[in-house]
Amino acid sequence: MNKTIEVDGLAAQAIAAACEDARSSGLQLANYKLVLAEESDDYSASWVAKGKPQGHRGALPGLPEPSLLIEKRAGRILRKQLSR
């Protein structure tokens, strides 16, 4: 399901940085949804596998789940972690 939402410019910049990182890492975006959370100075972005059973911890086999910490003002990725 595709849903259109409005976001401010800083959130859009963070989403663009997360998408660019995912594409450069070879992530198949059709298999994931992006979860973006705003923190005081940063955004936390996580790619979560679609179709994951409720309560399942960790990533599904073959679908690593990157988590990014993105600087709010510059849109720079400060930290990247991979859950497997």
Long-range contacts (C-beta under 8 A, 24 or more apart in sequence): 10-43, 10-72, 10-73, 10-75, 11-36, 11-38, 11-43, 13-75, 14-43, 14-45, 14-70, 14-72, 14-75, 15-45, 16-75, 17-45, 17-68, 17-70, 17-75, 17-76, 17-77, 18-45, 18-47, 18-68, 18-70, 21-66, 21-68, 21-77, 21-80, 22-47, 22-66, 25-66, 27-64, 27-66, 31-63, 32-63, 32-65, 38-72, 41-71, 41-72, 41-73, 42-69, 42-70, 42-71, 42-72, 42-78, 43-69, 43-70, 43-72, 44-68, 44-69, 44-70, 45-70, 58-83, 58-84, 59-83, 59-84
